[in-house]
């Protein structure tokens, strides 16, 4: 049976050849153009020896070259290994070596990083977007005739290897099949939030990340809609770009919603948005309400991981949206709550009981590359154990209590940072907050709130502590506040709590 992730572009090129697929600055590329260019890249890659199952590391930003190379590798039958451009050469080289990539493709600004990573890993490199480079891929592409069709792949063949963030050690390569990714894009496009002809999506999420790659790129192309690329997220530029291109769909992580809600106050006219989806991390309800008030539209929060392609559940029009939850499982996927303390089997819990979130369905990955131990721990009785703590209510809405690894144990009591973040986010002068555990000689851990003030505001730590004390149980409210100009963000714009823990690791105040 043939199934290729490349089909999400190929089929739209067949059905809507003259429709604009991609906007990158002044460039406006139709589906026919992008698919033909991808097939030329596939032909060039075949000449370089890349064939079915071969892995190609791709190091590129939110540019048309990412799209051409991405679908070019897939059309050649290869497997994509996205490499975040914020890594060091040694970190990037690890991904190249660990994945067994046979080639590294580096775009423009990241060509030097790609070359250094490839050299350390001992594999060849080709650059795109640097015409005068001696290892440029373009000359080979230009003299290559497009492949007649994408190389045949099986549904269970691996399409993309996403490397996890590595917060608990070296990153692990999550193996995502063509079936995983085609189904996730299809369900996102036609079931969870049905897209309409003429929809325009802002592509500000990093394309090397699973959220941007599946929910922005592949879902948009699966629906035959238009993707407008923003090279680097900036809230004011994003508002201007959304207005100029009549963007209807915005997809972002919570920090983007925070900055857009603030930026909205500086703009007289805002874009008219039909669908807004938040994912990647928990969206504080206060931020959700601020954004909805500013833009006059509903925000649908969802949940997923690299290992689930990524979407597992999301608030959906069919079920209604409930702030503070991540909605219902997507079509064809089960999301349940299991007993967290049992490792060798899955024991599902009743509605209202807290436990570990487990996922089963077409979106669950095949395992971790070259890591059978981690795979066996994560995949139990057909379920993927997410490591996240959640609860499902009587109406089927799922809430994320917190990430298991972020749990704070204070004096023997479990403290979930998200609950505290929700309360502190309602404080009028708070723009962003991240709650972490810091060492304490008597309690084991103490709760610390790291806070970014709203624009033009000044936060008095004692007043914020009093706010928390009035609204949280005695073992929950933070005893320590650190005020910072900004929170450290990873390449996918998630807050890096591990960096905050390292920075504020000194003993908590009693």
N, C-alpha and C positions, 0 to 999 in steps of 0.2 A: 504494500500500500504506500502510495506517495503522499507525503505531507511535509511542506517546507514553510518555515516562517517567512521566507521570501515571498510567499504567495500573497501576503497581506498587501504588498506593493504591486505585485504582478497582476492580481485580479482587478485592483482599482485602475491600473493602467489600461487593462482590457476594457473595463466598463466605462471609465471616465477619462479617456486619454488627454483631453484638452482642458480638464479642470486643473486649477492651480493646486498643487500638492504642498509646495514648500515656498516660504518667503524667507530669504536671508539677506537682510539689508535691501539693496536695490534689485537683487536677483529674485525673479518669480519663475519657478520651475513647475511645469505641468507634470502630471503623473507619467505621461508617455516619455517625457524628457528624463525624469529621474530614473525610471526603470531601464531605459536604453543606456544611460550612463552607468548604472549599476551593473548591467550585463557586460559593458565594456571593461569595467573593473574586474568582474569575474573572469573574463577572458585573459586579462593581463595576469591575474593571480594564478590562473591555470598554467600560464607560460612560466611562472616562477616556481611551479611544482606544487602548488596548493590544490589539494583534491579533497574528496569526501572524508570527513572526520578530522582533517588537519586543523590545528588550532592557530588562530591569528590574533595577536594582541593588538588592540586598537586604542590609541592614545590621542584623543581629539576632543575639542570643545563643541559647543552648540553651533555648528556650522554645517553647510551643505555637504562638505567633504566627509563629515562623520556619516551622514546618511548614505552617500554613494558607496563608501567603503563597507559600511555595515551590511547593506543588502548585497553588495558585490561579493563579500566573503560568503554570505549565506547562499547566494546563487551558484557559487563555485562548489558548494557542498561542504564548506568549512564551518568551523565553530568559532564564535566570537569570544574573546576574552577582553572585556572592557577594563581599561587601566585608568584609575582616577589620576588626573594631572597634578594633584596636590601632593603626591607621594614623592619621597626622595628617590634618587636613582637606585639605591640599594633595595628599597621597598618595592619599587616597580620591577626591578630585576627578579625579585623573589616571585612575584606573580607570573612573570614570563617563564621562569624556570619551573616553578611548581606545576603550572598548567601544561608544560610540554609544548609551548607555542613554537611553531617553526618559522614564524616571521613576526616582526613588529612593524606596525604602520604608525607613523607619528605625523601629526598635523602641525604646520606653521609654528605657532608660539611654543609648542611642546616638542618640536623636532629634536632639540638638544637633549631633553630628558629621555626621549625615546631612544636616541642613539646611545646614550650612556647606559641605559637599562639593557638594551640589546647587546652591547659590548660585554657587560658584566655577565649576562646570561649565555653569551656565546652563540647568538642567533643573528641572522641578517636583519637589516632594517631598511625600510623604504619610507620616504617622506611624501607628503601631499601638501599643497599650498605653498611650496617653496620651489618655484620653477627652476631656479638656477642651481639647485642642489644636485651634486653628482649622483645621489641615490634617489632622485625624484621618481615617483611612480608614474607621473603624468605622461612622459614620453612613450612609455610602454602602453599606457591606456589609449593614447591617441592613435597608435598604429595597430591597435587590436580591434578586430571585428567583434561586435556583441555576440555573446553566446546565443544560440537559437532559443534556449529555454534554460531555466534553472536546473541544476543537477538534482536528480531524484534523491529524496531522503525518506527514511521511515519515521513514523510518529514518535517512536521512543529514542531516536537518535538525538544526540545533544546539540542544541542550537547555540546556547550561550552558557558560559561559566561565569557566574557572579561571585566575586570574593566578598565575604562578610567583612565587617568593619574591624574585626580583630581586637575588640575591647577586652576579651578574656584570653588573649594569646595571639599567635600568628593567624592571619586571615585564612579561612577555609574556603575552598572553591565549591560553591553550590552548583550542581549540575541540573540545568533546565532544558527540557526536551522541546522539540518542535511542537508537540501536542500541548505541553504546558503553556507555552507562550502564545500559540495561535488561539487556544481556547480562552485564555485570559483577555486577550485583545478583543476577541469576538463578544464575550460576555459583557465587557466594559462598554463596548460600542453599541450593543443592541438590546441589552437586558437591564443592566444596573442603572444607567443613565442614557436612554436611547438618544443617539445623536441624530441631527437633522441635516438634510441637504442644505449646504450653505454655512454650516457651522465653521467657525474659525477658532483655533485653539492657540493660546500663547504657550510657546515652548521655552519657558524660563527654567524649568527643572533640568538639572544636568542630564544629558543623554547617556552618559556612561553609567548612570545610576538606574536601578531597576524601576523606580517610580517614573522617571522621565522617559525611559526607554519603552516600557510597556504601555503605561497609561496615557502618555503624551504621543510619542512617535507611532508605535504600532497600532494603538487604538484609533488614532486619527486616520491613519492610512487604511485601516480595516474598514472604516466608515466612509472613505472617500472624501473626507473633509480637508481643511487647509491648516497646516501647522506654520505658525509664525515664530521664527527663532529669535530669542534674545540671548546674545552671547554671554552676558553676565548679568545676573539679576540686580536691578536698581529700581526702587519703587516708583520714583518720579518718571524715569524713562519707560517703565512698564505701563504706567497709566497713559502716557503719551502714545506709546506704540499700540496699546489696545484700542485707543480711540481712532488712531490713524488707519488701522487695519480692520476696524469693526469686529474686534474679537468678541466672541460670545461665550467661550468656555475658558475659565481660569483654573489651573491645577497648581497647587503649591503646598509647601510645608508650613508649619505654624509660624516660623520666623518671617516668612513672606507675608502672611496675613497681618502680622503685627505691624510691619513696616508700611504695607499698603494702607492700613487703617489710619496710620499717622500721616502718610503722604496725602491722603484724600482731603485733609484740611487745607492743603496748599493749592488745590485745583478747583477751579470754578465748575468745570464740566468733567464728569467721570464716564467711563465706558458703561454701556448697557450690557450686563452679563446675565446669561441665561442659566449657566451651570457653573458652580464653584465647588471644587472638591479639595479637601485637605487630607493629607496623609503623611507618612514618614515619621511622625511622632504625635504625641497627644496634643490636641488643640484646646487650650483653656477656654472654658465657656465664656468668660468675660471677653476674651479676644474675639471669639466667634460673634458675639452680640455686637461688639464695636464695629466689626467689618460689615456685618449685615445692615446695621444702621447707616453706615457711611455709603455703602454701595446699593442699598435697597434690594438685596437679593439674598437667597437662602444659601447657606453653606452646608454641604454634605460631607461629614467626616467619615473616613474609612480607615481600614487597618490591613496591614499586610507585611510581608517580609520577603527578602530575596528568595528564600526557600519556598515561597508560595506564589511566585511568578509576577507580581507580588500580591495582587488583591485577593483578600480572603473574605472580608465583610465590609459593608459600607452602608450608610444611610441612603435610602433609595426612595424615589417618588412613589413607587408601588406600595411601600409600607409606611411612608411618612418619615419625617426626620425627627430625631429626638436629641437635643443638645446634650453633650456630655457622654454620648454613646458612639459606637462605631457601627450602629445599625444592624442589619441582618446579613447572613452569609450570601454570597453571590450565587447565581444559578449554578447548580451542579456541584456545590461545595457544602460540606458540613463543618460547622464551627461549634465546638462544645466545650464544656468546662469539666476537667478531670481532677481527681485527687492529686495534689501536688507532691505529696510525700512518697508516692509509689512509683518506682522507676521501671520495673520489669513488665508492667501491664497497664492498661488503661481502665480506670474505674470512673465512669461518668457520674457527675453530680446532678442534683436536682436544681431547678431554677431558684435563684436567690443565694445559692451557695458559692463561696469564693474558691477558686482553684486555678489550675494551670490551663491556659487556652490550648486546645488541640484542634488540628485541622485535618480533614480528609477530603480528597476529591481530585479532579483533573489538574488542579493547580499545584499539587505537591511535588516537589523536586525528586530527582532520582537518588540523591545522596550527596555526600561530600567526596570530592576527588581524592583518591588515594588515602582515604581516611575511614576505614571500615568501623573503627571503634566509635568515632563521633557519629557516623551514620546509624549504627545500631542504637546509640543513646537517643538519637533524635526521632527515628522512625520505629514506632512500637505498635504492633498489631494493626498496621495500615494507617495509623495516625501520626501526624507530625507534631511533636511536642515543642511548642514555641518558646517555652521558658518565661512566658509572660503570665501575669496573674490577672484574672478577669472574673466577671460574673454575668450571667444571662438572666434577665428578668422574665416575668410571666408572659410578656408580650413578645418575647424572642429578641429583644434588643440586647446587644452585647456591650459591656463597658470594660475598658481596660483599667484595672486598679493600679497596676504599675508594672514596670519591667522587673523581672525577678532579680536581676543583677543590681538594680538600684535600690532594693529594699534596705531600709535602715532598721537595725535592731537596737533599740534604746532601752537599756535596763531590762532586757528580756521581752519587751513589747515590740511587735512589728509596726513600723511606721512607713506608710507609703507616700513617697514624695509627691506624686501627682495630686493627691487630695489636698496637700498643703499648698501646692502651686495654684490650684484652682481658687483657693480662698485668698491668697495674697495677690493674685491677678486682678481681683475685684477692687483692690485698694486704688483710689483714684490716680495717684501719682506713679504707679508702677506700669512700665511698658512691658518688661519681660522679667521672668523669675525662674530660677532653677534651684531646686532644693537637693542638697547632698548630705551625706553623713560624714562627719569628721571624728577622729579618735577622741575618746574621753576616758580618763583613768578609772573612773568609777562605773560609769554607765555602759562602757564599751564603745558606744557611738553617741554623738550629739547631733541634733538637727541644725543645719546651717542653710539660710536662704541667701542666695547670691542674686542681687537685684539690679536691674537697669532702670533708671528713672525715665519717666515720660519726658518728651521734649519740653525744655523750659522749667521742669519741675525739680524740686529739691526734696529728698527723702530724709527724714530724721529717723534713724534706726530704732530709737526707743518707741516712737509712735507706731511704727510698723509692727514692732514686737507686741505692743499692746493690742493692736488690731487683730493679730493672730491669736493672742491669748483669749480674747473675747469670743472667738469663733471656732476654736479647736480644743479638743480634749487636752488634759494636762500633759499627757505623754507625747502629744503630737506637735504642739506649737513650737516654732523654732526659738532657740535661746540665743542665736547668733545671726547677725545680718551683715553681709558684706556688700557694699555698693560699688558697682563697676560701670565703666562706660559702655561695655559691650560684652556679650557672652561669646566664648570661643565656638566657632562652627566648623563642622567637617565639610568635606567636598559636596555632600548632599544637603547642606544647610541645616543639619541636625546639631543641637547643642551637645558639645563634647563634655559630658559630666566628668569623665576620667581626668581631663585637664583641670577642671575646677577642684576635684578632689586632691590632685597633686599640688595645686597652688595653695589650698587652704588646709593642708594636712596637719598643721600644728594642733595641739590639743584644744578641744572645744572648751569654751568658758563654762564654768559651773553656774 
